[in-house]
Amino acid sequence: MIRANKEERIQANHQFTPEAVGMLFNYIIENLKVDSNQLTIFDPAVGTGNLLSTILNYFQTKRINFKGIGVDNDDTMLSIASMSFTFERLEVELFHQDSIDDLFVKNVDIAVSDLPVGYYPIDERTKSFETRSKEGHSFVHHLLIEQSMKTIRPGGYGVFLVPSNLFQTQEAKKLLSFFHEKVYLQAILNLPTKMFKDEQAQKSILILQKVGASAKQAEQVLLGEFPEFNNQEKMLDFLQDFKKWAQKNLF
């Protein structure tokens, strides 16, 4: 499957999320303040399940109790995810559904996703969304951020892989307007530029927290860029800095 993914030039929104990125998600989640004996973790665009399985396998090694939930509108990728989770003995509920539709998923602790990027084609379904575009199609990654944050319990987190230029487009105003009084923007961390052939394709990890419970806005929103993955010393320093920031701002 990995070989086919590399050789068949699969479209960007169908490609596996690299495990190295999943491990960064693990470290971030491990340092968030989550008041729960069992974590419910939800991926609204689960695809083949590589990101979610990387996280849940890590949870198992740490003996963290979890409930996994994944939704995707592509039945082929969902079938691959189902087989993958079965082989890895991970208990995950999978739903074949468009995540822009009304979801039965409620009160999750953490939403994670390598969000698909582009325009959502069915404008009728986006009428109730604050992040929808006034004219033409809306950005699907904006809609999924809004939908995901609605499924999260007060004080819970959303950790998403997003385009690095997320807040540099005209539509970003709508997204920031949705955040107002509902979501705390806690951090945005760019992945190393050398991971991407084109600077425009660079991705970042976005950390959001739903308002409520003991949640609070970080005194200083964390902005940064991960060092190259092969520079172990700098990476360890960066992760330690993140841990210190989280202890100071999220607890």
N, C-alpha and C positions, 0 to 999 in steps of 0.2 A: 504493500500500500504506500509506504513512504517513497519507494523507488518510482512508482507510478505517478505520485504527486509531483515529483521533481521533473520527470521526463515528459509527461503529457501536457505540460504547460497549462495546468488547471487555472481557471480564472481566480483572481485574487480573493474574492469573497468565499471561495470553496477550498482554499488551501489550509493545511494544518497550521495550527498555532505552534510555533517552535517550543520545545520543552524548556529551553533556557528562559523564555518569556514566562512560561508557567511557573518556573521556580521563583522568579521575581514576584509573581502574584502570591506565592506561598509565603515568602518572607514578609511581604506587606501585610497579608491577612493575619499572620502570626503576631504582628505588633499592633494590631488594632484592638481597641477596647470593645470586647463583645461579651455581654453579660448573658451567657446561655450555656447550659450543660450539654446541649445538643445543637450543633449549628445546622441550620437549613440554608443550603447554598443553591442558587438558581442561576441558570444560564439561558437567557431568552433567545439566543441564536447559537444553539449548542453545536450545530454542524456534525462533524464526525466525532466530537466529544473529546478531542485531544487536550484542550485546556482544562476542562472539568475533570478529566481522569487524572491529569498531572496533579491537580490540587487535592483530589480525594485520595489518591494513593499516598500523598504526603500526610494527609489527616490520619490515615490508617497507621502509618509508621509512628506518628506522635500519639496514637491512641485517643484521638479526638472523635467523639461521637458525632455523626453527621447524617443528614438526609439530603440527597442530591436530587435536583429537579432540572430537566432540560426540555426546551421547546424548540422546534424548528419546522419550517413549512416545506422542507425538502425531504421526501420520504426515503430517497436513496441514502442520503447522508445520515438520516436518523437510523436507518437499518444498520449502517456501519457502526454508528455510535452504540447501538444496542448490543451488537456482537462484541465490540471492544469492551464494554462494561461487564459483559458476562464473562469473557475470558479473564478479566482482571478481578473478578469477584467483587465488583462494586455495585451496591444497591442504589440505583438511580431510577426515578420515575421519568419516563419520556413521553412527551405529548406531540403528536403531529398536528400542528396548528400554526396559524399566522400570529406572531406575537403582537401585532398591531391590533388584533381583535381583542375582545374582552377575555381576560385570563382568569382561570380559577385559582391561580397561584396567589396566596396572600401571606402577609406577615413573615416574610423570609428574613433571615439575619443578614445575609450578604448576597448581592447579585454580582456576578462576574460575567464578562463576555469580551471576546474579540469581535467587536461590532462590525457588521457589514457596512460598507461605505457606498453611498450613491443616493439615488432618488427612489422614493416609494411610489409605485405607479397608480395606486388606487386612491384617488383623492377623497372619495366618498367616506372611506373608513377613517380619515384623519380629522374629521370635523370637530371632534371634542378635544383635540390636542392643542395645548398652548404653544407648542413648538412648530406647528404646521405653517407652511408658507401661505401668504395671502394670495399669491399668484403662482400658478404652475405646481409642479410636484414638490413635495417636502423631502428634506434629507432623512433617509431611513435611520441613520445613526442618531440623529436628534430625537426622533420619535421613540426609538428603543431606549434611549436614556430616560426619557420622561416615563415611558411605560414601566420600565424596571424600577425606578424610584418609587412609583406608586405601589408596587408589590411589597416593598420593604417596610418592616415594622419601624416605628419611631426610634431613632437612634441607630438604626442599622446602616450598612454601608453598600455603596456601589463602587466596584473596581473594574474599570473598562479600558480596553485597548482602543484608542481613538486616533484619528489623524492629528498630527502635531499642530496643524493650522486650524484646529477646531474653533478657536475663538477669533480667528482672523477673517472670517467670511461675513457677508452682510446678514446672513441668517443667525449669526451668533447672538444677536440682540434678543431674539426670541428665546433662545436657550437660557441666557442669563436672566431674562424676565421670569422664566419658569422657576429658576433656582430661588428667586427672591421670596423670602419667608417660608420656603419649603425645603430647601436643600442647601447644605453648607458645602462650598467648594473648598476642599482641604488641601489638595496637592495635585500637581501635574508634573510628571517626570518623563522627559524625553528618553527614548531608547537611543543607543549609540548611532550616530549618523552613518558609520561605516557598515551598518547592517543593511542599508538600503542603497540600491543602485542610483535612485533618483531622490534628490533632497525633498521633492514634493511628496514623495511616498513615505516619509518618515512618520513613525507612530510614537505615541506617548501613552503612559499609564495615567489615567484620570481617577482620582480618589474623591468620592462624594460621600456625604453623610446626611441622612434624613433628619430633619429638625424634630425634636421631641426627646422624651426620656431624659437622659443625662448628657445628651449631645450638646456640643458648643462649637462655635466657630473658632478655628485655630487663630491664635494671635497673629501668626504670620503664615500665610498660604505658602506651602513648600513648592518652590519652582527649582528644577534642576535637570541635569542630564546624567544618565548612567554612564560610567566609564566603559571602555571596551571590555567585553566579556573575558578576553584572554589576559587582562591586566588584573591579576588576582588581588594584589595589594591595594590598588585604588578602589576596586570593587568592594572589598571588605571595609575599607574606610567609609565609603559611601553608604553602605548598609548600616554601619554603626551610627553614622550621622542621622540616618532616617529613624533609627530606633530611638535616639535621644530626642529628636523632634517629636515623634509620636508620644513619648512619655510625657513631654512637656505640654503638648497642645491637645491631646485627645483623651487624657486620663484626668 
